[in-house]
């Protein structure tokens, strides 16, 4: 018997587009005027209404079962929606690891982070510097890392290009400053808190070179493979297979996590992303234990075994 299950599949990057998520979008002054954001905004997008968190969590579990996916990292995709994902995690603790977006410059940020890790039992705080206009070497980021270290949790840092499809489709402005998403800027915090796993999604979303440099300097920096990685259009001649080769050469298979960037229904879980990336691993000769680490095992190490709560602090 082998020491790994090559059929296991976990997903390190999914979004929980809850009723709270749509309510937050509706508060934007440029948003369409609606009566019920959780019904009317999805309808305008051609999506299904999410229902309450329990209903959405159950639908996700049915979808994961249909595709043979074991666990997913499920993200609250606006600051303040921690309770929605916390409800999903509480309902299906063996299937979801909870992630939550935080704006570390907000007055209540530190309280929200510690509550997210503690009371809500979530496993990872998500930082979007380009969206919320802060530097990754700012003290407010250090505070997030300190809380993650105290609770044995992880930090997700979106670097590089940032485009939020739902905002674009609704005609909402996205005044992002991608200059703030340089992966090299997270190295000081990563080095200061070496026990905190750091996940940079989309291979750095256009900052591949900088992401690899950062990961070479800090052994706790990981990448996820999520989405179609359309940022490769900015680097002529670079294929996604090349990206995988370069990332694996620097990080090794133990610091690469598969992700799909799945988010809404009726599209559901993005099987084509998995199929394409699985084919790439076949093409470059990655199999056995290395493949199992990328598609499942690294997830458990970064986010903890199924049902793991954040440990209390003194």
Residue pairs with C-beta under 8 A, 6 or more apart in sequence:
2 289
3 289
4 288
4 289
4 292
4 293
4 297
5 292
5 296
6 287
6 288
6 291
6 292
7 68
8 70
8 292
8 295
8 296
8 297
9 67
9 68
9 69
9 70
9 258
9 274
9 295
9 296
10 69
10 70
10 71
10 72
10 258
10 295
10 296
10 299
10 300
11 69
11 71
11 72
11 73
11 258
11 259
11 260
11 262
11 269
11 299
12 72
12 73
12 199
12 224
12 226
12 257
12 258
12 259
12 298
12 299
12 302
12 303
13 73
13 75
13 201
13 224
13 226
13 227
13 257
13 259
13 260
13 261
13 262
14 60
14 72
14 73
14 74
14 75
14 259
14 260
14 261
14 262
14 263
14 269
15 74
15 75
15 77
15 261
15 262
15 263
15 264
16 53
16 56
16 60
16 74
16 75
16 76
16 77
16 81
16 84
16 85
16 88
17 47
17 50
17 56
17 77
17 166
17 263
17 264
18 38
18 50
18 53
18 56
18 76
18 81
18 84
18 85
19 37
19 38
19 50
19 51
19 52
19 53
19 84
20 76
20 78
20 80
20 81
20 83
20 84
21 50
21 76
21 77
21 78
21 81
21 84
22 37
22 38
22 41
22 42
22 50
23 37
23 38
24 78
24 80
24 81
25 31
25 37
25 41
25 78
25 166
25 167
25 170
25 172
26 34
26 37
26 41
28 172
30 171
30 172
30 173
31 41
31 170
31 172
32 40
32 41
32 44
32 170
32 171
34 40
34 41
34 44
38 49
38 50
39 49
41 170
42 48
42 49
42 50
42 264
43 49
44 170
45 166
45 169
45 170
45 264
47 264
47 265
47 266
48 264
48 265
48 266
50 56
50 265
51 59
53 83
53 84
53 85
53 87
53 88
53 91
54 87
54 88
54 91
56 84
56 88
57 87
57 88
57 91
57 92
57 96
58 91
58 92
59 265
60 72
60 74
60 88
60 92
60 95
60 96
61 92
61 95
63 265
63 268
63 269
64 70
64 72
64 95
64 269
66 269
67 269
67 271
67 274
69 269
70 95
70 296
71 94
71 95
71 96
71 97
71 299
71 300
71 303
71 306
72 95
72 96
72 97
72 262
73 96
73 97
73 99
73 123
73 124
73 259
73 299
73 303
74 85
74 88
74 89
74 96
74 97
74 98
74 99
75 85
75 99
75 100
75 101
75 126
75 156
76 82
76 84
76 85
76 98
76 99
76 100
76 101
77 101
77 263
78 101
79 100
79 101
79 102
79 103
79 106
79 112
80 112
81 100
81 101
82 98
82 100
82 112
82 115
82 116
82 120
82 122
83 120
85 96
85 98
85 99
85 100
85 120
85 122
86 98
86 116
86 120
86 121
86 122
88 96
88 98
89 96
89 97
89 98
89 120
89 121
89 122
90 121
93 306
93 307
94 306
94 307
95 306
97 123
97 124
97 299
97 303
97 304
98 120
98 121
98 122
98 123
98 124
99 122
99 123
99 124
99 125
99 126
99 156
100 116
100 120
100 122
100 124
100 125
100 126
101 126
101 128
102 109
102 112
102 113
102 116
102 125
102 126
102 127
102 144
103 109
103 128
103 132
103 134
104 113
104 127
104 132
104 134
104 138
104 140
104 141
104 143
104 144
105 132
105 133
105 134
105 140
106 112
109 140
109 143
109 144
110 143
110 147
113 125
113 143
113 144
113 147
113 148
114 147
114 150
114 151
114 313
116 122
116 125
117 123
117 125
117 147
117 148
117 150
117 151
117 153
117 310
118 151
118 310
118 312
118 313
121 309
121 310
122 153
122 310
123 153
123 154
123 303
123 304
123 308
123 310
124 148
124 153
124 154
124 155
124 156
124 199
124 302
124 303
125 144
125 147
125 148
125 153
125 154
125 155
125 156
126 155
126 156
126 157
126 158
127 136
127 141
127 144
127 155
127 156
127 157
127 158
128 158
128 162
129 135
129 136
129 157
129 158
129 159
129 180
129 181
129 185
130 158
130 162
130 176
130 177
130 178
130 179
130 180
130 181
131 158
131 162
131 164
131 174
131 176
133 177
133 180
134 140
134 141
134 180
135 141
135 180
135 185
136 157
136 180
136 181
136 182
136 185
136 186
136 189
137 185
137 186
137 188
137 189
141 186
141 189
142 189
142 192
144 155
145 155
145 189
145 190
145 192
145 193
145 196
146 193
147 153
148 154
148 155
148 193
148 196
149 193
149 195
149 196
150 313
151 310
151 311
151 313
152 195
152 304
152 310
152 311
153 196
153 310
154 196
154 197
154 198
154 199
154 302
154 303
155 189
155 196
155 197
155 198
155 199
156 198
156 199
156 201
157 183
157 186
157 198
157 199
157 200
158 181
158 200
158 201
158 205
159 181
159 182
159 183
159 186
159 200
159 201
159 204
159 205
159 207
159 210
159 211
160 178
160 181
160 183
160 202
160 204
160 205
160 206
160 207
160 211
160 231
161 178
161 181
161 205
161 206
161 231
161 234
162 174
162 176
162 178
162 181
162 205
163 174
164 174
166 264
167 173
167 174
168 174
181 205
181 207
182 207
182 210
183 200
183 204
183 207
183 210
183 211
183 213
183 214
183 221
184 210
184 213
184 214
186 198
186 200
186 214
186 218
186 221
187 214
187 217
187 218
187 221
189 198
190 196
190 198
190 214
190 217
190 218
190 220
190 221
191 217
191 218
193 220
194 218
194 219
194 220
195 220
196 220
197 220
197 222
197 301
197 302
198 218
198 220
198 221
198 222
199 222
199 223
199 224
199 257
199 302
200 211
200 214
200 215
200 221
200 222
200 223
200 224
201 223
201 224
201 226
201 227
201 259
201 261
202 223
202 224
202 225
202 226
202 227
202 229
202 231
202 261
203 211
203 223
203 225
203 229
203 243
203 247
204 210
204 211
204 212
204 223
205 229
205 231
206 231
206 234
206 235
208 235
208 238
208 243
208 246
208 247
211 221
211 223
212 246
212 247
212 250
212 251
214 221
215 221
215 222
215 223
215 250
215 251
215 255
216 250
219 255
221 251
221 255
222 251
222 255
222 256
222 257
222 298
222 302
223 247
223 251
223 255
223 256
223 257
224 256
224 257
224 258
224 259
225 244
225 256
225 257
225 258
225 259
225 277
225 294
226 258
226 259
226 260
226 261
226 273
227 259
227 260
227 261
227 273
228 273
228 276
229 240
229 243
232 238
232 239
232 240
232 243
240 276
240 277
240 280
241 280
241 283
241 284
244 256
244 277
244 280
244 281
244 284
244 286
245 284
247 256
248 256
248 284
248 286
253 286
253 289
253 290
253 291
253 293
253 294
253 298
254 293
254 298
255 298
256 293
256 294
256 298
257 294
257 298
257 299
257 302
258 274
258 277
258 294
258 295
258 299
260 269
260 270
260 273
260 274
261 270
261 273
262 268
262 269
262 270
262 273
278 295
281 287
281 291
281 294
286 294
300 306
